[in-house]
């Protein structure tokens, strides 16, 4: 083991987030990534440890300083238990959204709230957005922005379910959709079928 590898190991053990090479993590708003490299780099006179993340669903790689990992919101992949809890929550009725609140004038307000939740990267927050939008789709055709956000949240949830439970994406989509409350599943004919 080289000196640099030893320094990286020691540095990783000292921090509160001990991610290792090949660990799967979740980057808020972007989804599941694998840590493809942990390395040390000199920036000026300071030596810093970086994680290099390669995303599973897109051709994108990023580097994050180890000491910024918490600030950015990168978290460990959810456990099967967390996934099960989230899926059970999807089975509960959506929060009550008044018909006036689901209108275009309030979309900006809801979108701001949704974007804030999306940036947390929290599995619960993302599933709440997904459930709300699925519920709204029962009563009105979703706007372009709502459809886009629904697709994004579904994609993020499917990615995490797939990685955490080692399922292919089709099985993960099927599993996710099977847990939606029956009142949400029985959508009106106006609701478009979303393809991944």
MOHU-V972922 format. One record per residue. N is the residue number from 1. RES is the residue in one small letter. PSI is psi as a letter, one per 20 degrees, with the letter a starting at -180 (NA if undefined). NEAR is the number of other ideal C-beta (glycine too) atoms within 12 Angstrom. Layout:
n=<N & N>
res=<RES & RES>
psi=<PSI & PSI>
near=<NEAR & NEAR>
//
This chain:
n=<1 & 2 & 3 & 4 & 5 & 6 & 7 & 8 & 9 & 10 & 11 & 12 & 13 & 14 & 15 & 16 & 17 & 18 & 19 & 20 & 21 & 22 & 23 & 24 & 25 & 26 & 27 & 28 & 29 & 30 & 31 & 32 & 33 & 34 & 35 & 36 & 37 & 38 & 39 & 40 & 41 & 42 & 43 & 44 & 45 & 46 & 47 & 48 & 49 & 50 & 51 & 52 & 53 & 54 & 55 & 56 & 57 & 58 & 59 & 60 & 61 & 62 & 63 & 64 & 65 & 66 & 67 & 68 & 69 & 70 & 71 & 72 & 73 & 74 & 75 & 76 & 77 & 78 & 79 & 80 & 81 & 82 & 83 & 84 & 85 & 86 & 87 & 88 & 89 & 90 & 91 & 92 & 93 & 94 & 95 & 96 & 97 & 98 & 99 & 100 & 101 & 102 & 103 & 104 & 105 & 106 & 107 & 108 & 109 & 110 & 111 & 112 & 113 & 114 & 115 & 116 & 117 & 118 & 119 & 120 & 121 & 122 & 123 & 124 & 125 & 126 & 127 & 128 & 129 & 130 & 131 & 132 & 133 & 134 & 135 & 136 & 137 & 138 & 139 & 140 & 141 & 142 & 143 & 144 & 145 & 146 & 147 & 148 & 149 & 150 & 151 & 152 & 153 & 154 & 155 & 156 & 157 & 158 & 159 & 160 & 161 & 162 & 163 & 164 & 165 & 166 & 167 & 168 & 169 & 170 & 171 & 172 & 173 & 174 & 175 & 176 & 177 & 178 & 179 & 180 & 181 & 182 & 183 & 184 & 185 & 186 & 187 & 188 & 189 & 190 & 191 & 192 & 193 & 194 & 195 & 196>
res=<x & x & x & x & x & x & x & x & x & x & x & x & x & x & x & x & x & x & x & x & x & x & x & x & x & x & x & x & x & x & x & x & x & x & x & x & x & x & x & x & x & x & x & x & x & x & x & x & x & x & x & x & x & x & x & x & x & x & x & x & x & x & x & x & x & x & x & x & x & x & x & x & x & x & x & x & x & x & x & x & x & x & x & x & x & x & x & x & x & x & x & x & x & x & x & x & x & x & x & x & x & x & x & x & x & x & x & x & x & x & x & x & x & x & x & x & x & x & x & x & x & x & x & x & x & x & x & x & x & x & x & x & x & x & x & x & x & x & x & x & x & x & x & x & x & x & x & x & x & x & x & x & x & x & x & x & x & x & x & x & x & x & x & x & x & x & x & x & x & x & x & x & x & x & x & x & x & x & x & x & x & x & x & x & x & x & x & x & x & x & x & x & x & x & x & x>
psi=<p & r & g & g & h & g & g & g & g & g & g & h & h & h & r & h & o & n & q & r & p & j & q & p & r & p & p & p & i & h & b & p & q & q & o & i & q & p & r & p & p & p & o & c & i & q & p & q & p & q & p & p & p & p & q & h & i & q & m & p & p & q & p & p & p & h & i & i & g & g & h & h & j & p & r & q & q & q & r & h & g & h & g & g & g & g & h & h & h & h & i & q & q & q & q & o & o & q & h & h & h & i & r & h & h & i & g & g & g & h & g & g & g & g & h & g & g & h & h & h & j & p & g & g & g & g & h & g & g & g & g & g & h & h & g & h & i & h & h & q & p & q & r & g & g & g & g & g & h & g & g & g & h & g & g & g & g & g & g & g & g & g & g & h & j & l & q & r & h & g & h & g & g & g & g & g & h & i & i & q & q & h & h & h & h & m & q & q & i & h & p & q & p & p & q & NA>
near=<9 & 10 & 11 & 18 & 17 & 13 & 22 & 30 & 20 & 18 & 26 & 27 & 16 & 14 & 21 & 13 & 28 & 22 & 35 & 21 & 21 & 17 & 27 & 31 & 41 & 41 & 38 & 30 & 30 & 30 & 37 & 38 & 41 & 28 & 37 & 24 & 26 & 35 & 25 & 27 & 22 & 13 & 13 & 7 & 6 & 11 & 19 & 23 & 35 & 28 & 40 & 27 & 33 & 26 & 27 & 28 & 24 & 18 & 9 & 18 & 20 & 25 & 27 & 31 & 26 & 35 & 21 & 18 & 34 & 20 & 13 & 26 & 24 & 33 & 29 & 27 & 31 & 31 & 18 & 18 & 13 & 25 & 33 & 20 & 19 & 34 & 33 & 18 & 28 & 38 & 23 & 20 & 18 & 28 & 21 & 13 & 29 & 13 & 13 & 15 & 21 & 27 & 18 & 19 & 12 & 20 & 28 & 16 & 17 & 30 & 26 & 15 & 22 & 31 & 23 & 20 & 30 & 34 & 20 & 24 & 32 & 26 & 39 & 24 & 29 & 44 & 37 & 29 & 39 & 43 & 39 & 37 & 43 & 41 & 35 & 38 & 35 & 28 & 26 & 23 & 19 & 30 & 23 & 14 & 20 & 35 & 25 & 22 & 33 & 36 & 26 & 30 & 38 & 36 & 32 & 42 & 48 & 36 & 38 & 46 & 42 & 31 & 32 & 29 & 28 & 15 & 20 & 16 & 26 & 15 & 16 & 30 & 26 & 19 & 27 & 39 & 28 & 18 & 28 & 34 & 25 & 17 & 19 & 31 & 21 & 14 & 26 & 18 & 10 & 14 & 23 & 18 & 15 & 25 & 11 & 22>
//
